[in-house]
């Protein structure tokens, strides 16, 4: 599979002031595969250690951080002599070994010539609870499930992606049905690498759902295994409520929908745990569309989305026929899946912090707001070809943005300050902020 994050790894390798790299991301989004593939392609040798399995190295960093001693241990367990610039050292599940994260500080300060990538299934949790985290001594890369673009490439439909990247809108319009068919498949399959690989090999939607349910079960096991026992029930309640919360016409998260009489104080730690584990995206409301958006966050209003659209469908009990065949996908749950899809692509493609806006009286709402290129850009999401956007008009009349985006099943069209991007082309949003004439 081709991953967009690979380009990020290449940039990291070529940096003059390169630091050890930490790859963050939820369990099973492909961190281990990406690190090994990068090492295999870009280095003469790879010294890979999984600290969950290499129990004999449990105390590797306890005695001291003597780099020559640590490197000798790496050689003993991997059989690889680490060479500066020629060997990629991979510390997988680094959070499971004591002082593992702190060791990266000393590699950066005492041996920056060695190339080190570290990752872990629940790395975000470890970073927040580790008082000795090496702040400023590591680089970061966030890995998400496969985006729609990566999904297209994995299925061998590169020519369709090329047409999108060339902005050949006449050609994409001619093959619109192909893009929509792939989009519906992506809605069901999602971007978890194991699920996508299974579908490519066996073309079996039932097997897809079995693997998705297995991943969901592994997440449930993590709740009990890795979180304080007193918040486990609350984590599960939040996690299980997400599909129904998104199914509401107003997708703002309501604590009372989790538990009768539920309050923020009771559940905010559970939400933070799910965020740190990479399992949810929390999108906050802003009360104003001025720069910087972070200065106008309403901490009491937010939406929660899952890490992957395929897992959302599995957790919601949506079957393949509902999504793949006909237009029934755009029924009661149309908004939930479509917003989940767009948010997931924004995360994968831009990495830009995302918000939403709603009027104080609740008479208008913009699904997403992003801040990029010195602009605040509203993004209105439509599941079908409907181009009526009363909320977007209200927002534009109030804040007069330089650029507004409406994404729907309609074809590409560009007006003076409003652009309609097809849902299957939402990853091109970065191009809209490029200098005039590049889109």
C-alpha positions in Angstrom: 0.0 0.0 0.0 1.1 3.5 -0.7 0.8 5.8 2.3 0.8 9.6 2.2 2.8 9.6 5.4 5.7 8.1 3.5 6.5 11.5 2.1 6.7 12.8 5.7 9.2 10.2 6.6 11.4 11.1 3.6 11.3 14.8 4.7 12.3 13.7 8.2 15.2 11.7 7.0 16.6 14.6 5.0 16.3 17.2 7.8 19.6 18.7 8.9 18.4 19.0 12.5 16.7 15.6 12.5 15.4 14.4 15.9 14.2 10.9 16.8 10.7 10.5 15.3 7.6 9.5 17.2 4.7 8.1 15.1 1.4 8.5 16.8 -1.9 6.9 15.8 -4.6 4.5 16.9 -4.0 0.8 17.2 -3.9 -1.0 13.8 -3.6 2.0 11.5 -0.4 0.6 10.0 2.5 2.2 12.0 4.6 -1.0 12.2 4.2 -1.7 8.5 5.1 1.9 7.5 8.2 2.0 9.6 9.5 -1.4 8.3 8.6 -0.5 4.7 10.4 2.8 5.0 13.5 1.2 6.5 13.5 -1.5 3.8 13.4 1.0 1.0 15.5 3.9 2.3 18.3 2.3 4.4 20.9 -0.4 4.1 19.7 -2.2 7.2 16.9 -2.1 9.7 17.2 -2.9 13.4 13.7 -3.5 14.6 12.7 -4.1 18.3 9.2 -4.6 19.6 9.5 -3.9 23.3 6.3 -5.7 24.1 7.9 -8.9 22.8 11.5 -8.3 23.7 10.9 -8.8 27.4 14.7 -9.3 28.0 15.1 -5.6 27.3 12.6 -4.5 29.9 15.3 -2.7 31.9 17.4 -1.5 28.9 17.0 2.2 29.9 16.7 1.8 33.7 20.4 1.8 34.6 21.5 4.7 32.5 21.3 6.2 29.0 24.7 5.2 27.8 24.3 5.2 24.0 27.1 2.7 23.2 25.7 0.2 25.7 22.2 0.6 24.3 23.4 0.1 20.8 25.3 -3.1 21.8 22.0 -4.4 23.2 20.3 -3.5 19.9 22.9 -5.4 18.0 22.6 -8.5 20.3 18.8 -8.8 19.9 18.5 -7.8 16.2 21.8 -9.1 14.8 22.2 -5.8 13.1 25.2 -3.5 13.8 23.7 0.0 13.8 25.5 2.4 11.5 25.0 6.1 11.5 22.9 7.2 8.5 22.8 3.7 7.1 20.7 1.8 9.7 17.1 2.7 10.7 16.6 1.8 14.3 12.9 1.1 15.1 11.6 1.1 18.7 8.1 -0.3 18.4 5.7 -0.2 21.4 8.2 2.0 23.1 5.7 3.1 25.7 5.8 -0.4 27.2 9.4 -0.2 28.5 10.4 2.0 31.4 12.1 5.3 30.5 11.9 4.3 26.8 10.5 7.6 25.7 13.1 9.5 27.8 15.9 7.7 26.0 15.1 9.5 22.8 16.3 12.7 24.4 19.8 11.2 24.9 19.9 9.9 21.3 19.2 13.4 20.1 21.7 15.1 22.4 24.5 12.5 22.4 24.1 10.6 19.2 22.1 12.6 16.6 23.8 10.7 13.8 21.6 7.7 14.4 18.3 7.5 12.7 15.5 6.4 15.1 11.8 6.0 14.7 9.6 5.0 17.6 5.9 4.2 17.8 3.3 2.6 20.1 -0.3 1.6 20.0 -1.2 3.9 22.9 1.6 6.4 22.6 -0.7 9.4 23.1 -1.6 8.1 26.5 2.0 7.6 27.5 3.0 11.0 26.4 0.4 12.7 28.5 1.0 10.7 31.7 4.9 10.6 31.4 6.3 13.5 33.5 9.8 12.9 31.9 8.7 13.1 28.3 11.5 14.6 26.2 9.8 17.9 25.2 11.5 19.5 22.2 13.8 16.5 21.7 11.6 14.5 19.2 9.8 15.0 15.9 6.2 13.9 15.5 4.2 12.3 12.7 0.5 11.4 13.0 -0.7 8.3 11.1 -4.4 7.8 10.3 -6.3 5.1 8.5 -6.1 5.1 4.7 -7.6 8.2 3.1 -10.0 7.9 0.2 -7.1 8.7 -2.1 -4.9 5.9 -0.6 -7.9 3.6 -0.8 -8.2 4.3 -4.6 -4.5 3.5 -5.1 -4.7 0.3 -3.0 -7.5 -0.9 -5.3 -5.3 -0.2 -8.3 -7.4 2.7 -9.7 -4.5 5.1 -10.0 -5.8 6.6 -13.3 -8.9 7.9 -11.5 -6.7 9.6 -8.9 -4.4 11.0 -11.6 -7.4 12.7 -13.2 -8.4 14.3 -9.8 -4.8 15.5 -9.2 -4.7 17.1 -12.7 -8.0 18.9 -11.9 -9.4 17.4 -15.1 -13.0 18.1 -14.2 -14.4 17.1 -17.6 -12.8 13.7 -17.3 -13.8 13.3 -13.6 -17.4 14.2 -14.6 -17.4 11.5 -17.3 -16.2 8.9 -14.8 -18.3 10.2 -11.9 -20.1 6.9 -11.4 -16.7 5.2 -10.8 -15.7 7.7 -8.2 -19.0 7.3 -6.4 -18.9 3.5 -6.5 -15.4 3.7 -4.9 -16.7 6.2 -2.4 -19.5 4.0 -1.3 -17.1 1.1 -1.0 -14.9 3.3 1.2 -17.8 4.3 3.3 -18.3 0.6 4.2 -14.7 -0.7 4.2 -13.0 2.4 5.6 -9.3 2.8 5.8 -8.0 0.3 8.4 -5.1 -1.4 6.5 -6.0 -5.0 7.5 -9.6 -4.5 6.4 -8.5 -2.9 3.0 -6.0 -5.7 2.4 -8.7 -8.3 3.1 -11.1 -6.7 0.6 -8.4 -6.5 -2.1 -7.5 -10.2 -1.7 -11.0 -11.7 -1.2 -13.6 -9.1 -2.3 -15.7 -10.3 0.6 -17.9 -7.8 2.5 -18.7 -10.3 5.2 -15.1 -10.8 5.9 -14.6 -7.0 6.0 -17.2 -6.7 8.7 -15.7 -9.6 10.7 -12.3 -7.9 10.8 -13.9 -4.5 11.7 -15.7 -6.1 14.6 -12.5 -7.8 15.7 -10.7 -4.4 15.7 -13.6 -2.9 17.7 -13.3 -5.8 20.2 -9.5 -5.1 20.5 -10.3 -1.5 21.3 -12.8 -2.6 24.0 -10.1 -4.8 25.5 -7.7 -1.8 25.6 -10.2 0.1 27.7 -10.0 -2.4 30.5 -6.3 -3.2 30.1 -4.8 0.3 29.8 -7.2 2.8 31.6 -7.8 3.3 35.3 -10.5 0.9 36.4 -12.7 3.6 37.7 -13.2 5.3 34.3 -13.6 2.1 32.2 -17.4 2.2 32.4 -17.5 5.8 31.4 -15.1 5.3 28.5 -17.3 2.5 27.2 -20.4 4.6 27.6 -18.9 7.5 25.6 -17.6 5.1 22.9 -20.9 3.3 22.5 -22.9 6.5 22.3 -21.0 8.0 19.3 -23.1 6.4 16.5 -26.4 7.6 18.0 -24.9 11.1 18.8 -23.9 11.5 15.1 -27.3 10.2 14.0 -29.0 13.2 15.5 -29.8 16.1 13.2 -27.8 18.3 15.5 -24.6 16.3 16.0 -23.4 18.3 19.0 -22.4 15.9 21.7 -24.9 15.7 24.5 -23.8 14.2 27.9 -27.5 13.5 28.7 -27.7 11.2 25.7 -24.9 9.1 27.3 -26.5 8.8 30.7 -29.6 10.4 32.1 -28.5 13.4 34.0 -24.9 13.1 32.7 -22.6 16.0 33.1 -19.2 17.1 31.7 -17.4 16.6 35.0 -18.4 12.9 35.0 -17.2 12.1 31.4 -14.5 14.6 30.4 -11.6 12.4 31.5 -13.1 9.5 29.5 -13.3 11.6 26.4 -9.7 12.7 26.9 -8.6 9.1 27.2 -10.3 8.2 23.9 -8.6 11.2 22.3 -5.2 10.3 23.6 -5.7 6.7 22.4 -6.3 8.1 18.9 -9.8 6.6 18.7 -11.9 9.7 18.4 -11.7 13.2 16.9 -13.1 16.0 19.0 -14.2 19.0 17.0 -15.0 22.1 19.0 -17.5 24.8 18.2 -16.2 28.3 17.7 -18.4 31.4 18.3 -16.6 33.6 15.8 -14.9 33.1 12.4 -12.1 35.5 13.1 -8.4 34.7 13.4 -7.2 32.8 15.4 -10.1 30.3 15.6 -8.6 28.8 18.7 -9.3 32.0 20.5 -13.1 31.6 20.0 -13.5 28.0 21.1 -16.6 27.2 23.1 -15.3 24.5 25.4 -18.8 23.2 26.3 -19.9 22.5 22.7 -18.3 19.9 20.5 -18.8 16.9 18.2 -17.1 13.5 18.5 -16.2 11.4 15.4 -14.6 8.0 15.3 -11.1 7.3 13.9 -12.5 5.5 10.9 -15.7 5.5 8.8 -15.7 1.8 8.3 -15.5 1.2 12.1 -18.4 3.7 12.5 -20.5 1.7 10.1 -19.6 -1.5 11.8 -20.5 -0.1 15.2 -23.7 1.3 13.8 -24.7 -2.1 12.4 -25.0 -0.8 8.8 -24.8 -3.7 6.3 -23.1 -3.6 2.9 -26.3 -3.6 0.9 -27.5 -0.5 2.6 -24.3 1.4 1.7 -23.2 -0.1 -1.6 -26.4 -0.6 -3.4 -28.7 2.2 -4.5 -29.1 5.5 -2.7 -30.3 4.1 0.6 -27.0 5.2 2.2 -28.3 8.7 1.9 -31.2 8.1 4.2 -31.5 8.7 7.9 -27.8 8.2 8.5 -26.6 10.2 5.5 -25.3 13.2 7.4 -23.4 11.1 10.0 -21.4 9.1 7.5 -20.8 12.0 5.2 -19.5 14.3 7.9 -17.4 11.5 9.3 -15.9 10.9 5.8 -15.1 14.6 5.3 -13.6 15.1 8.7 -11.5 12.0 8.2 -10.2 13.3 4.9 -9.4 16.7 6.3 -7.3 15.0 9.1 -5.5 12.7 6.6 -4.9 15.3 3.9 -4.3 18.5 5.7 -3.6 17.8 9.3 -5.1 21.2 10.0 -7.0 21.8 13.2 -10.7 21.6 12.4 -13.7 23.3 14.1 -17.4 24.0 13.5 -19.6 27.0 13.9 -23.2 27.5 14.8 -25.2 30.6 15.4 -26.1 31.4 19.0 -29.8 30.7 18.4 -29.0 27.5 16.5 -30.6 28.7 13.3 -27.5 28.1 11.2 -24.5 25.8 11.4 -21.3 25.3 9.4 -20.1 21.7 9.5 -16.4 22.5 9.5 -14.1 25.5 9.7 -10.4 25.4 9.0 -7.7 28.1 9.3 -5.1 27.9 6.6 -3.1 30.3 4.5 -4.1 33.2 6.7 -7.8 32.5 5.9 -10.8 31.0 7.7 -12.5 28.7 5.3 -16.1 27.4 6.0 -16.9 23.9 4.7 -20.5 23.0 4.1 -21.1 19.2 3.8 -24.0 17.8 1.7 -24.5 14.1 1.3 -26.4 14.4 -2.0 -26.4 16.7 -5.0 -28.4 19.4 -3.1 -26.7 22.7 -3.6 -29.0 24.7 -1.3 -27.0 25.8 1.7 -28.9 28.3 3.8 -26.4 28.0 6.7 -23.5 28.7 4.4 -25.3 31.8 3.0 -26.0 33.0 6.6 -22.4 32.5 7.5 -21.1 34.3 4.4 -23.4 37.2 5.0 -22.2 37.5 8.6 -18.4 36.9 8.2 -17.7 37.6 4.5 -15.0 34.9 4.1 -12.6 35.2 1.1 -13.3 31.6 0.2 -16.2 29.2 1.0 -16.4 25.5 0.2 -19.4 23.3 -0.4 -18.7 19.6 -0.8 -21.4 17.3 -2.2 -22.1 14.7 -4.9 -22.4 17.6 -7.4 -19.7 18.3 -9.9 -16.9 20.7 -9.5 -17.9 24.4 -10.0 -16.2 27.5 -9.0 -17.8 30.9 -8.4 -16.1 34.1 -7.3 -15.8 33.1 -3.6 -17.7 29.8 -3.5 -16.3 26.5 -4.8 -18.2 23.2 -4.9 -15.8 20.3 -4.5 -17.2 16.8 -5.2 -17.0 14.6 -2.0 -14.6 12.4 -3.9 -12.3 15.4 -4.4 -12.3 16.8 -0.9 -8.6 16.0 -0.4 -7.8 18.7 -3.0 -8.8 21.4 -0.5 -5.2 22.4 0.0 -5.1 23.5 -3.6 -7.8 26.0 -3.0 -5.5 28.0 -0.8 -2.7 27.9 -3.4 -1.7 31.1 -5.3 -4.3 32.3 -7.9 -4.4 30.1 -11.0 -3.0 26.9 -9.5 -6.4 25.3 -9.1 
